Amino acid sequence: MDRAAIEDCLRRATEHLLSLQDDEGWWKGNLETNVTMDAEDLLLRQFLGIRTAEQTAATAGWIRSQQREDGTWGTFHGGPAEISTTVEAYVALRLAGDRPEDPHMRAAAEYVRASGGIAATRVFTRIWLALFGWWPWERLPEMPPEIIFLPKWLPLNIYAFGCWARQTIVPLTVVSAHRPVRPAPFDLTELHTDPANPYPLRPLAPPASWDGFFERIDLVLHAYHKRAVRPLRRLALTQASRWIVERQEADGCWGGIQPPAVYSLIALHLQGYELDHPVMRAGLAAFERFTVHTEDGARWLEACQSPVWDTCLATIALADAGLEPDHPALLRATDWMLAEEITTKGDWAVQRPQLPPGGWAFEFHNDTYPDIDDTAEVVLALRRVRHPDPAKVAGAVRRGVEWSLGMQSKNGAWGAFDVDNTSTLPNKLPFCDFGEVVDPPSADVTAHVVEMLAEVGRADDPRTRRGVAWLLANQEAEGSWFGRWGTNYIYGTGSVLPALVAAGVPRSDPAIRRAVRWLEERQNQDGGWGEDMRSYEDPQKWSGRGDSTASQTAWALMALLAAGEGPGGQFAPGDGEPRRGSAAVERGVRWLAATQLPEGSWDEPQFTGTGFPWDFSINYHLYRLVFPVTALGRYLHGNPVLGEVRRGT
């Protein structure tokens, strides 16, 4: 394929990406997860008494459209059936009036019973069912609100959990203390394996095991629930409610994500907050902004929104594709990102009280929880733009860099939201079976920070070198890196190789050559790359394996190009180093060009983003565009060389 064809492919993709920018300067693609978001929206409205026929019909239409031929629902495109998701979807359709004897409902119920019935679902699903008497509260793990009093130096205090988990657990302790039951509009007998024994007891694990230890602690907590010291319990509930209200964001949401928001609304309502209270009104209104309406009249909810992340990635992509650094679209994006800088302290300051604030969050409004990953990528984006007020940009960059450095964990790496959030105990609690509940350092976040530090001239900073050392020490034996926030080893490797090269690791280093070989070995026959979510559960079978996708092909290309692989010297690289001719790169670029849609984007139903590895998967609808634009731009123009000489900032 000649250069002109690749340039045309990049031009069409670039024009399409530019067309998606909002007038205010930001980009935001839809963030698709699974139908539990939609089912829980109906259950929340049923609990609060505000469910409407219109909302119910539109949501049910979406849920039905996502049901597979075998009657089940999964958590990602092409993935296996998942019992908790299927139960929640089934209950939502019952609320919408679908009958148990309807063929699609009968098929779902048969799968649920064959998989162990309601008793086999996760704790969160059974909590939703307990709200309506479909599951007894006493058969759920106990989490008392008195946990709010635990000092941060004690194990299992709320700050031992990752930020997304603590935001969810605190309101759930309030709900668990109240144990409310609203009248159920129907029973769910058809979802039990044995209707005569619908709530079977699970045998306790051996007492010497962690599971057995915490199960017995749970028995003690259940006994305490019946005999709780009432003044202490009331104080705990008041304190937890205050903690929740203080963390409501300007848009009415909590943490910018669905789970804390729904449970916070229920908790506060149980604490006496009426539906017309400003906190409740704002919280419910936030869900309207998370709602996506389809052309056929269905509605579904985003679990979160990603404008800061999408905007910085789009800015990087367009700059690397060859847009002038003072292009109006890049200037609008820069102005918007500068306005989104967080200058107040949040929960991260519990571990770093002396660290000045700085950085960016993922969402429109989430000042309590800026994240290190977004901050690194925003800085990399800002460095690509020639802004008319360079001092303003430099100040934001400096604050973001210093905040990120201050958030480095003891081992030299970086987590997403907190420092040294590495305790293994929270994941062992019976209550915590809904996915990852701590925020340990990861290769992808660490790589983005290292790349940022190298870009701002701190490649030789001892803290950067510690990050590099951690990355090299955590390479998988076969040459890849684990991807915490993207799927999976392709994402990790696509993040790490550009960072290592930017930080000065020679392209001839054995670690980089191993990674290159791994990527070459994982390339699909069609020339693309893909990795299924099942690599989190079965890496031996699925690591780097799956249907080719545009985003994952782009990640692999970005890694190979950074490692010095390229179009055989056909095009001059931007970094001044000769590139080795790479058949893998050529085939990957040809795959992108051959699969591009007329509009300029790519079709990608596969989920390539990660919330919780395996447990919560994400399809970022803009990934299929921003990453191919970045990869094709670097293929044509070489890896970006930023800083004062090129960008004049």
Salt bridges, closest charged atoms under 4 A:
GLU7 OE2 - ARG3 NE 2.81
ASP8 OD1 - ARG11 NH2 2.46
ASP8 OD2 - ARG12 NE 3.37
GLU15 OE1 - ARG11 NH1 3.25
GLU32 OE1 - HIS621 NE2 2.80
GLU40 OE2 - ARG122 NH2 3.81
ASP41 OD1 - ARG45 NE 3.09
ASP41 OD2 - ARG299 NH1 2.92
GLU88 OE2 - ARG122 NH2 3.34
ASP98 OD1 - ARG64 NH2 2.84
ASP98 OD2 - HIS104 NE2 2.81
GLU101 OE2 - ARG99 NE 3.93
ASP102 OD1 - ARG99 NH2 3.04
GLU142 OE1 - ARG179 NH2 3.00
GLU142 OE2 - HIS225 ND1 3.40
GLU146 OE2 - ARG233 NE 2.86
GLU190 OE2 - ARG94 NH1 2.64
ASP218 OD2 - HIS222 NE2 3.45
GLU246 OE1 - ARG247 NH1 3.71
GLU288 OE2 - ARG45 NH2 3.30
GLU302 OE2 - LYS28 NZ 3.06
ASP320 OD1 - ARG384 NE 2.85
ASP320 OD2 - ARG634 NE 2.92
ASP326 OD2 - ARG386 NH1 3.95
ASP335 OD1 - HIS387 NE2 2.64
GLU341 OE2 - ARG399 NE 2.67
ASP347 OD2 - ARG166 NH1 3.35
ASP347 OD1 - ARG247 NH2 2.91
ASP373 OD1 - HIS448 ND1 2.59
GLU377 OE2 - HIS448 ND1 3.71
GLU402 OE2 - ARG458 NH2 2.58
ASP418 OD2 - ARG166 NH2 2.77
GLU455 OE2 - ARG383 NE 2.48
ASP461 OD2 - ARG463 NH2 3.00
GLU521 OE1 - ARG522 NH1 3.88
ASP532 OD1 - ARG534 NE 2.84
GLU565 OE2 - ARG513 NH2 2.60
GLU565 OE2 - ARG580 NE 3.14
ASP575 OD2 - ARG507 NH2 2.88
GLU577 OE1 - ARG507 NH1 2.36
GLU599 OE2 - HIS16 NE2 3.75
